[in-house]
Amino acid sequence: MVRSQLCTYLLPFRRTIFRGGEVAELSRYFETLALAGCEVLVVDGSSPAIFAQHAQVFGRGCRHVRVDRRFGYLNDKVNGIHTGIELASLEKIVLADDDIRYTAGDLKEMALLLDANEMVRPQNFLRPLPWWGKMEAARMLINRALLRAADYPGTCAFRRQTMLAVGHYDGDVLFDNEEIIRHFVQQRCAISYANDFFVQKRPPAFRKWMEQRPRQAYEDFEMRLKTAFFFSLAPLAAFAGRCLSGRAIAVLASTISLAAMAVAWHGRRRGGARRFFPAQCCFFAPLWLLERALSTYGALYWYLRHGGYPFGDQLLSKGVGRAWHSAGRAALSRVGATPKLRPRQTHCVARR
């Protein structure tokens, strides 16, 4: 199936109901990955009945395996990742969520970057762009403007031996995509923050997007300044409604909206993002501010009422894990300081 030794494409996957159209589309995507030189490894945490239905559709386009229940993290996606790492037969591993879509060119670039680094952290762009996708794109642009490490991607790539050397990362958190990256930072690995390398991400269906709103806000609770800002918007609106004139309220709302659009516009100018983000996405930044402010209060309800947020069958109390704070400053110091390409070497501190 694999014509050249390029990489293992690792997809942790889990469904509570069988969606034939989605699985058929993924199967076609797997065929393109195989033609590009990937070993496609799908680690499926679905129930036995749904697993069997997936197996019938996926066929020979991938290695379709069950999650190894030796791993017992609350976030079952992480159990699937560790299962796949053990089973992968190639050294270079591209890890992706089920909404990520690589091209053959993307995979070649990723493999090239892994020749010189132990991990690669690219960026995402959204296609297609429904209106809620444009709101999500505005969020991504704001992150690109305000965060030195840019937006948080739904994919990364790493060397298998490096992962085995540094050991497991915290798998009891919601925000596992960034936890794995900061775990590598903590172990002083060579990481490429490829902020000008964009990989397609498909927006969720509207219903799923709505379900994700409080969860993303919950993940942000450890980002205290950001969360405090969004908590402050409702009291600010209440104060404005009671104490300011209609004209003053309009001026205040316009100022906040223009500032949000300006920040998103700046993010669009960074690292060639304008090639992947239409200018109209910036005009959705004020809507994203409103959505996140409301979602932050929804996340607070889950925190106070339930002590966590649901992910699959589990209630996870932590948005981020142990590497978030311990490696945060180190990550910032490494962005832009490490060349994307350099002689192959391993810097990680292996766990003994």
C-alpha positions, 0 to 999 in steps of 0.5 A: 500500500505504501509506495515510499517511506514517507510517514505514518498518518495517525488519526484517533477516531471515535463515534457514538453513532455510525455516519456513513457519509462521513466515513465514506469521505474519510475512506476516500481521503485515506486513499489519497494519503496512501498514494502520497506515501503514508501509512494510514493508521486509524485508532478507533475508540468506538463501540464494537458494533460501530467499530465493525461498521467503520471497518467495512467502509474503511477497507484496505485504505488504512490500518484500522485498529482498536484503542489499547485499553492498557492506556487509561487516560480520561481523554480517550483520544490520548489513549488512541494516540499512544496506541498508534505511536506503539503500532506505527511502523514509520519514524515520522508521524503526522497526528491529525484530528478528523477534520484535518485535510493534508495534501500530498504537498503538505505531507512532503513539506512536513516530512522535510521539516521533520528531517531537521526537527523533532516536532513540527507545529503548523497552522490551520485554515478553514475551508469551506467557510460557512458563517460560523466558519468565518467566526472561527477564522476570525478567532484564529486570526486574533490568536495569530495577532496576539500570540507569539506562537500563533494559533493552536493547530489541530495537527502536528508531526513528530518523530516516533523515537522522540515521543517514546523517549520523552514519555507520556504527556498529561492525557486527563485534559481537554486541550490535548493538542497543545499539551503534547506540544508543550510536553515536547518543549518541556523536554527541550526538543527541537520544534519548528513553529511553522507559522507560515505552513497552513494545513486545511481544516474543515469546519464542523457542522453547525450543531457540533460547532454550537456544542464546542463553544462552552468547551473551548471557553472552558479550555481557556480558564487557565489563561486568566487574563483572557478569561477575565476579559471575556467575563468583564464584557457582560458587566461592561455592557450592563454598566453602559446600558444603565449609565451611558447615553445611546450615542455613547453606547454606540461609540463604545460598541463601535470602538470595541468592534473596530479594535477586534477587526484591526487585531484580526487584520493584523493576524491576517498579515502575519506569515502569509495568512492572507493567502488562506483567510479572506479579508471578510473573515476579519469583519466577523471578529466582533461576533466572535467576541460576543460568542466567547463572552456568552460561552465563558459564562456557559463554561462557568456554569459547567465548572460550578455545577459539575466541576468539569466539562464533558468529553465523550463519556468522561467529565474532565476537570482540567482544561490544560495539563501540567506542561501548560504552565511549566513549558509556557515561557520556554515555548515563547522563548523558542518561537522564532529562535530555532531555524526550521531546518537544521542538521538532524539531531536529538535534543530531548531529555529521555525519561528513565 
